[in-house]
Amino acid sequence: MADRLPALIAVYQSDRADRVTTLTVSLATMGAAVTYLVGTIAFYDKLDLLGWALSLLPFPLVCIMAFHSQLLNLAAVRARSILTLEREIFCGGGPSGVGVTATEFAINVHTAPAPHRISTLIAYGGVGLINMTYLVLMLVKACSHIHGWVAVPALLYAALLVPIAAAWRLSAINLDPREIVTD
């Protein structure tokens, strides 16, 4: 074990740095989404000038939701890797009150105390609700220009959102630190 320890610690530090980078990218992406929403809603009364193109306005948010599902999965993979490395570094019996182990059990939606779970669900659920409301609002507004043809972009968005929702669900399942198998 002593000869492997420096290598394990190097991988551990790399995973921790990657996890911080993922969080930074995630926050920047959310900032871009909020800016886009505010920017388009600010011109809501002028949006009719776009005609049928109104139905395209939600597409960047759908792309951001897809990208965010990938970031969530990456965060889950990194968290599992870090937790596994912590267990290995501490020879399987390390203290649960230090490192990422403590963080995961304190804020993870699967293991956190009820108030933190609820807060997390409000945050992610709120973002999802805002995105879906925006999508519906833009399709309703586009309906006056493309009438019954609004069903086409609505079906396309639904076809895109189903796999995105499935990816989010799988990523959330991957976040459960209790599911890490130790050898």
C-alpha positions in Angstrom: 0.0 0.0 0.0 2.8 2.4 0.9 4.2 2.2 -2.6 0.8 3.0 -4.2 -0.1 5.8 -1.8 1.7 8.6 -3.8 -0.1 7.5 -7.0 -3.5 7.3 -5.3 -3.0 10.8 -3.8 -2.1 12.2 -7.2 -5.2 10.8 -8.8 -7.2 12.0 -5.8 -5.9 15.5 -6.2 -6.6 15.4 -9.9 -10.2 14.2 -9.4 -10.8 16.9 -6.8 -9.5 19.6 -9.2 -11.7 18.2 -12.0 -14.7 18.3 -9.7 -14.1 21.9 -8.9 -13.8 22.7 -12.6 -17.0 20.9 -13.4 -18.8 23.0 -10.7 -17.4 26.2 -12.2 -18.5 25.2 -15.7 -21.9 24.3 -14.3 -22.4 27.7 -12.7 -21.2 29.5 -15.8 -23.6 27.5 -17.9 -26.5 28.4 -15.5 -25.4 32.1 -15.7 -25.6 31.9 -19.5 -29.1 30.3 -19.4 -30.3 33.0 -17.0 -28.9 35.8 -19.1 -30.6 34.2 -22.2 -33.9 34.0 -20.4 -33.8 37.5 -19.1 -32.6 38.8 -22.5 -35.4 37.3 -24.5 -38.1 38.0 -21.9 -37.1 41.6 -21.8 -38.2 41.9 -25.4 -41.3 39.8 -25.0 -43.5 42.5 -26.6 -41.2 42.6 -29.7 -40.9 38.8 -30.1 -43.8 38.7 -32.6 -41.4 40.2 -35.1 -39.7 36.9 -35.3 -42.8 35.1 -36.6 -42.3 31.3 -36.8 -38.8 31.6 -35.5 -40.3 32.2 -32.1 -40.5 28.4 -31.8 -36.7 28.2 -32.1 -36.1 30.4 -29.0 -36.3 27.5 -26.4 -33.7 25.4 -28.3 -30.6 26.9 -26.7 -32.1 26.2 -23.3 -32.8 22.6 -24.3 -29.1 22.3 -25.3 -28.1 23.8 -22.0 -30.3 21.3 -20.2 -28.6 18.5 -22.2 -25.2 19.8 -21.4 -26.1 20.1 -17.7 -27.2 16.5 -17.6 -23.7 15.6 -18.8 -22.1 17.8 -16.2 -24.2 16.2 -13.5 -23.1 12.7 -14.7 -19.5 13.9 -14.7 -19.8 15.2 -11.2 -21.3 11.9 -10.1 -18.5 9.9 -11.7 -15.9 12.2 -10.1 -17.5 12.0 -6.7 -17.6 8.2 -6.8 -13.9 8.2 -7.9 -12.9 10.5 -5.1 -14.9 8.5 -2.5 -13.3 5.3 -3.7 -9.9 6.8 -3.5 -10.5 8.2 0.0 -11.5 4.7 1.1 -8.4 3.2 -0.4 -6.1 5.9 1.0 -7.6 5.4 4.4 -7.4 1.6 4.0 -11.1 1.2 3.8 -11.8 2.5 7.3 -11.1 6.1 7.2 -13.1 8.8 9.1 -16.4 9.6 7.5 -16.2 13.2 8.8 -13.4 14.4 6.6 -12.9 15.0 2.9 -15.4 14.5 0.2 -17.1 11.7 2.2 -18.3 14.3 4.7 -19.4 16.6 2.0 -21.3 14.0 0.1 -23.2 12.7 3.1 -24.0 16.3 4.2 -25.3 17.7 0.9 -26.0 14.8 -1.5 -29.7 14.5 -2.3 -29.6 10.8 -1.4 -28.0 11.1 2.0 -28.4 14.7 3.3 -30.7 15.7 6.1 -34.3 16.5 4.9 -33.9 20.3 4.7 -30.9 20.0 2.4 -32.6 17.4 0.2 -35.7 19.7 -0.1 -33.5 22.7 -0.9 -31.7 20.7 -3.6 -34.9 19.5 -5.1 -36.3 23.1 -5.1 -33.1 24.4 -6.8 -33.1 21.7 -9.6 -36.9 21.5 -9.8 -37.1 25.3 -10.1 -34.7 25.4 -12.9 -36.6 22.7 -14.7 -39.9 24.4 -14.1 -38.5 27.7 -15.4 -37.1 26.1 -18.6 -40.4 24.2 -19.3 -42.5 27.3 -18.6 -40.3 29.3 -21.0 -40.6 26.6 -23.7 -44.4 26.5 -23.4 -44.7 30.3 -23.3 -42.6 30.6 -26.6 -44.6 27.8 -28.3 -47.9 29.5 -27.3 -46.6 32.8 -28.6 -45.5 31.1 -31.8 -48.9 29.5 -32.2 -50.3 32.8 -33.5 -47.8 32.7 -36.4 -47.7 29.0 -37.3 -51.1 27.9 -36.0 -51.5 24.1 -35.9 -47.9 23.7 -37.1 -46.8 24.5 -33.6 -47.3 20.8 -33.0 -44.1 20.1 -35.0 -41.7 22.0 -32.8 -43.6 20.8 -29.7 -43.1 17.2 -30.7 -39.4 17.8 -31.5 -38.8 19.4 -28.1 -40.6 16.5 -26.4 -38.4 14.1 -28.4 -35.3 16.0 -27.2 -36.5 16.3 -23.6 -37.3 12.6 -23.0 -33.7 11.4 -23.3 -32.4 14.5 -21.4 -34.8 13.7 -18.5 -33.6 10.0 -18.6 -30.0 11.2 -18.5 -30.7 13.4 -15.5 -32.4 10.5 -13.8 -29.5 8.2 -14.4 -27.0 10.9 -13.3 -29.0 11.5 -10.1 -28.9 7.8 -9.4 -25.1 7.7 -9.9 -24.8 10.5 -7.3 -25.8 8.1 -4.5 -22.6 7.5 -2.5 -24.1 4.5 -0.7 -24.0 2.6 -4.0 -20.2 2.5 -4.2 -19.1 -1.1 -4.1 -15.9 -1.7 -2.2 -13.6 -4.6 -3.0 
